[in-house]
Amino acid sequence: MENTVNKNLTYKKAKSLAFAMFVLMNIFAIFANPVYATDPEWIMPDPIIKIPGIENLKDMKPSCTEPDGDGKIECTMPWLNTYIAGAYKYIISTAAILAALVMMFAGFLWVTAGGNQNSIGKAKQMISGALTGMVLAFSSYIILYFVNPDLIKLNPIKVEKIVKVETDKPAIERYKDCAWESECSIGKGISDDHCDENLPHKEDDSCCCRISPLPGCAWTSGSCTGNSITSNLYNCGSKYSIDLYNCCCPKISMWQYDRGIETQIIDESFSLSLMLNCLRENMPLGVGRISSISDSEGLERCRDNYAPPCAHSQNSCHYGGINNSDGSYAVDLGDEENKEAILSAIQACGDYVENYLDENNHIHISAKGCRGEE
């Protein structure tokens, strides 16, 4: 007898486990068929288990906010909450239909029982069970609300959008001594397309080149000091030691200045420094005459207590704009005769440039993150 009971318990456990596995497999399978939309940024789910009323799930695109002051973009994903809400309504409707069918069958059983108490009792049990199930199904909303009100809100999922940023690569003239190697030797870096594909090499070989650094840029094993800042890794060229990991470049190198403007270098923000480094890399030597960074009257004075004779408009990006207090976010280049080369550099440095404006006698360029007047 005891063995029979144990076998029955084991069988019941096995059935429960199998049912649980079946449910989990179906849950994972719901969104196992993604649809690649024409917009490469999003992969729309196409559920294998279809729910009536939400067949257009794959056509629902996320909605995203505009970038905030920190450049963050938040996107609302409507898929999961829409699917769960549709599934809930479908389950409630199905439960009501099944309960009605069970009560109809129980009524038929009762009518045809002919006074048989066993049949009548069974019919009563079926009606009672159907009514109980229907009450539980329709009161599930209230039950979930009392357990946790957030369970019934079904708010869409919000995630921060990760924006792919392409890193500016060195100009072709900075690549030297390129050759196929199984592993790049010290002093060389991996290049994408500077080795001759027709030369003998193995499938796993890398194209290795000596990449020269920008003037003033160097690798270091510590933090940048003095008048240098952490910069684009490509600006320092090839590494000569595996212990070096930080690329440091001068805040501003190889620029020309109008009289007295050099003193404004100390007012530049980190974002402006990054933008100027990128512009410098993409401009020919001799191009780039800085006519303004902040203000000869003083950055803090024109930012915090604006009044004439401050050279720029109030809340100008030259003073940090309306949302920054860590320095200037703009530069004016006065050599309009080099306009074509300057605009070409601006296009190449789109990841660092917020906007630019041709003022006829100079070109105003704002760094990423500035919100304010020109």
C-alpha positions in Angstrom: 0.0 0.0 0.0 2.8 2.4 1.0 4.6 1.7 -2.3 1.4 2.5 -4.2 1.0 5.8 -2.4 4.7 6.7 -3.1 4.3 5.8 -6.8 1.1 8.0 -7.0 2.9 10.9 -5.3 5.9 10.5 -7.7 3.6 10.4 -10.6 1.8 13.6 -9.5 5.1 15.4 -9.0 6.3 14.3 -12.4 3.0 15.6 -14.0 3.3 18.9 -12.1 6.9 19.3 -13.2 6.1 18.4 -16.8 3.2 21.0 -16.8 5.5 23.7 -15.3 8.1 23.0 -17.9 5.5 23.2 -20.7 4.2 26.5 -19.4 7.8 28.0 -19.2 8.7 26.8 -22.6 5.6 28.5 -24.0 6.3 31.7 -22.2 9.9 31.8 -23.6 8.5 30.9 -27.0 6.0 33.8 -27.1 8.6 36.3 -28.2 11.0 33.8 -29.9 10.2 35.0 -33.4 11.5 38.6 -33.8 10.7 40.6 -36.9 13.5 42.8 -38.3 11.9 46.1 -39.2 13.0 48.4 -42.0 14.3 50.6 -39.2 17.6 48.8 -38.1 17.4 50.4 -34.7 14.5 48.1 -33.5 13.7 44.4 -33.7 9.9 44.0 -33.4 8.6 40.9 -31.7 6.2 38.7 -33.6 4.7 36.3 -31.0 4.3 32.7 -31.9 1.2 32.4 -29.6 -1.2 34.8 -31.2 -3.8 36.6 -29.0 -7.0 37.8 -30.8 -7.1 41.6 -30.9 -3.4 42.3 -30.9 -2.3 40.9 -34.2 -0.6 44.2 -35.0 2.0 43.9 -32.2 4.9 43.7 -34.7 3.8 47.0 -36.1 4.0 48.9 -32.8 7.2 51.0 -32.7 8.7 52.4 -29.5 8.3 56.1 -28.7 11.5 57.9 -27.6 12.0 61.3 -25.9 14.3 64.0 -27.1 17.8 64.0 -25.6 17.9 65.6 -22.2 20.6 67.8 -20.8 22.9 64.8 -20.4 22.2 63.5 -23.9 20.1 60.6 -22.6 17.2 59.3 -24.7 14.4 57.3 -23.0 12.3 54.9 -25.1 8.9 53.4 -24.1 8.4 49.7 -25.2 4.7 48.9 -25.6 5.0 45.3 -26.5 5.0 43.3 -23.3 2.3 45.2 -21.4 0.1 45.2 -24.5 0.5 41.4 -24.9 -0.2 40.7 -21.2 -3.3 42.9 -21.2 -4.6 41.2 -24.4 -3.8 37.8 -22.9 -5.7 38.7 -19.6 -8.8 39.8 -21.5 -8.7 36.7 -23.7 -8.3 34.4 -20.6 -11.3 36.1 -18.8 -13.5 35.7 -21.9 -12.5 32.1 -22.4 -13.2 31.3 -18.7 -16.7 32.9 -19.0 -17.5 30.8 -22.1 -16.2 27.6 -20.5 -18.2 28.3 -17.3 -21.3 28.9 -19.4 -20.8 25.6 -21.3 -20.2 23.6 -18.1 -23.4 25.0 -16.5 -25.4 24.3 -19.6 -24.1 20.7 -19.6 -24.8 20.4 -15.8 -28.3 21.7 -16.4 -28.9 19.2 -19.1 -27.5 16.4 -16.8 -29.9 17.6 -14.0 -33.0 17.7 -16.3 -32.3 14.2 -17.6 -31.4 12.7 -14.2 -34.9 11.4 -13.7 -34.6 11.9 -9.9 -31.3 10.1 -9.7 -29.6 11.7 -6.7 -26.1 10.8 -7.8 -26.6 12.5 -11.2 -28.2 15.5 -9.5 -25.4 15.8 -7.0 -22.8 15.7 -9.8 -24.7 18.4 -11.7 -24.8 20.6 -8.6 -21.1 20.2 -8.1 -20.4 21.1 -11.7 -22.6 24.2 -11.4 -21.0 25.2 -8.1 -17.5 24.7 -9.6 -18.3 26.7 -12.7 -19.7 29.6 -10.7 -16.8 29.6 -8.3 -14.3 29.6 -11.2 -16.2 32.4 -12.9 -16.3 34.5 -9.7 -12.5 34.0 -9.2 -11.8 34.9 -12.8 -13.8 38.1 -12.7 -12.5 39.0 -9.2 -8.9 38.4 -10.2 -8.5 42.2 -10.9 -9.6 43.0 -7.3 -7.4 40.3 -5.9 -4.3 41.5 -7.7 -5.1 45.1 -6.7 -5.1 44.2 -3.0 -1.9 42.1 -3.3 -0.1 45.0 -5.1 -1.7 47.8 -7.0 1.2 48.0 -9.4 0.3 44.5 -10.7 -2.7 45.9 -12.6 -1.1 49.0 -14.0 0.7 47.2 -16.8 2.9 50.2 -17.5 5.1 49.9 -20.6 8.8 49.2 -20.1 11.1 52.3 -20.3 14.7 51.9 -21.3 17.5 54.2 -22.1 18.5 54.1 -25.7 22.1 53.3 -26.4 23.3 55.5 -29.3 26.1 54.1 -31.4 29.0 56.6 -31.7 31.4 56.1 -34.5 35.0 56.9 -33.4 37.0 59.2 -35.7 39.9 57.2 -37.2 43.3 58.6 -38.1 44.0 60.2 -41.5 45.6 57.7 -44.0 48.9 59.5 -43.9 49.3 58.5 -40.2 49.5 54.8 -41.1 53.1 53.5 -41.8 54.8 50.1 -42.2 51.6 48.2 -42.6 51.9 44.4 -42.8 49.9 41.2 -42.1 50.8 39.7 -38.7 49.3 37.0 -36.5 49.5 39.4 -33.6 50.4 43.0 -33.8 53.8 43.7 -32.4 54.4 46.4 -29.8 54.3 49.8 -31.5 51.7 48.7 -34.0 47.9 49.0 -34.1 45.2 47.1 -36.0 44.1 48.8 -39.2 40.9 48.0 -41.2 42.0 48.3 -44.8 45.7 49.4 -45.2 47.2 46.0 -46.1 47.2 44.5 -49.5 44.7 41.6 -49.6 46.7 40.0 -52.4 49.7 39.5 -50.2 50.1 36.1 -48.5 48.4 35.9 -45.1 46.3 33.6 -43.0 42.6 34.1 -42.4 43.2 35.0 -38.7 46.0 37.5 -39.5 45.5 41.2 -38.7 46.6 44.2 -40.7 49.1 45.9 -38.3 50.4 49.4 -38.8 52.5 52.0 -37.0 50.1 54.8 -36.3 51.7 58.1 -35.6 50.2 60.2 -32.8 48.9 63.8 -33.1 51.5 66.4 -32.0 51.5 66.6 -28.2 49.5 63.4 -27.7 51.0 60.5 -25.8 50.1 57.3 -24.0 50.3 57.2 -20.2 49.7 54.6 -17.4 48.1 57.2 -15.2 45.8 60.1 -15.4 46.3 63.2 -17.6 48.0 66.0 -15.9 48.8 69.7 -16.5 47.3 71.2 -19.6 46.3 67.8 -21.1 43.0 65.9 -21.1 41.9 62.3 -21.8 41.3 62.1 -25.6 40.2 59.8 -28.4 42.4 56.7 -28.3 43.3 57.1 -32.0 44.9 60.4 -31.3 47.8 58.7 -29.5 48.5 56.3 -32.3 50.1 52.9 -31.7 50.9 51.7 -28.2 54.5 50.8 -27.3 53.7 49.0 -24.1 50.7 47.0 -22.8 50.9 49.0 -19.5 49.8 52.2 -21.2 46.0 52.7 -21.3 45.2 56.4 -21.2 45.6 58.8 -24.2 46.4 62.3 -23.2 46.4 65.3 -25.5 46.9 69.1 -25.1 43.7 70.9 -24.5 44.4 73.1 -27.5 47.3 72.5 -29.9 48.4 74.1 -33.1 45.7 76.8 -33.1 46.2 80.5 -34.0 44.6 83.2 -31.8 43.5 86.8 -32.1 45.3 89.1 -29.7 44.5 88.4 -26.1 42.3 85.3 -26.7 45.0 82.9 -25.4 44.0 83.9 -21.9 40.5 82.4 -22.5 41.9 78.9 -22.9 41.4 78.2 -19.1 37.7 78.8 -19.6 37.1 75.9 -22.0 34.9 73.0 -20.8 35.8 69.3 -21.2 33.2 69.0 -24.0 34.7 72.0 -25.8 38.2 70.5 -25.4 37.1 67.3 -27.1 35.5 69.1 -29.9 38.5 71.3 -30.5 40.8 68.3 -30.5 38.6 66.6 -33.1 38.4 69.8 -35.3 42.2 70.2 -35.1 42.8 66.6 -36.3 40.5 67.2 -39.3 41.9 70.6 -40.3 45.0 71.3 -42.4 47.8 73.1 -40.7 47.4 76.9 -40.9 43.6 76.7 -40.7 41.8 77.7 -37.5 42.2 81.1 -36.0 40.3 81.4 -32.7 38.7 84.8 -32.2 36.7 83.9 -29.0 36.2 81.2 -26.5 34.6 82.9 -23.6 34.8 86.7 -22.9 37.5 89.2 -22.2 35.3 90.6 -19.4 35.5 87.2 -17.7 33.5 84.0 -18.0 31.9 84.1 -14.5 31.1 87.7 -14.6 29.2 87.4 -18.0 27.6 84.1 -16.9 26.4 85.0 -13.4 26.0 88.8 -13.6 25.4 89.5 -17.3 25.6 93.1 -18.4 27.4 95.1 -21.1 30.1 95.1 -22.3 29.9 91.3 -22.4 30.6 90.4 -26.0 28.0 87.6 -26.5 24.3 87.3 -25.8 23.0 86.3 -22.4 23.0 82.5 -21.8 25.4 82.1 -24.8 27.2 78.8 -25.2 30.4 80.9 -24.7 29.2 81.2 -21.1 28.1 77.5 -20.8 24.5 78.1 -22.0 21.5 77.7 -19.8 22.4 74.3 -18.3 26.2 74.2 -17.8 28.6 75.8 -15.3 31.8 74.0 -16.1 33.1 76.5 -18.7 32.7 77.6 -22.2 30.9 75.4 -24.7 31.6 77.4 -27.9 34.4 78.7 -30.0 34.5 81.4 -32.8 36.8 80.8 -35.7 37.7 84.1 -37.4 39.4 82.9 -40.6 36.4 83.0 -42.9 38.7 82.6 -45.9 39.2 78.9 -44.8 35.4 78.4 -44.5 35.3 75.3 -46.7 38.0 73.5 -44.7 36.3 74.5 -41.4 32.9 73.2 -42.5 34.5 69.9 -43.6 36.0 69.5 -40.2 32.7 70.3 -38.5 31.0 67.5 -40.6 33.7 65.0 -39.6 33.3 65.9 -35.9 29.5 65.6 -35.7 29.7 63.5 -32.6 31.3 66.4 -30.7 29.4 69.4 -32.3 26.0 70.6 -31.1 25.5 73.1 -33.9 27.3 75.8 -35.9 26.5 79.2 -37.4 28.2 81.2 -40.2 28.2 84.8 -38.9 29.9 86.2 -42.0 32.9 87.5 -40.2 33.4 84.3 -38.1 32.1 80.8 -37.7 30.5 80.0 -34.4 30.7 76.3 -33.3 28.9 75.0 -30.1 30.1 71.8 -28.4 27.9 68.8 -27.6 25.7 69.3 -24.6 25.1 73.1 -24.8 21.6 74.5 -24.6 21.5 78.2 -25.1 22.0 81.2 -27.3 24.7 81.4 -29.9 
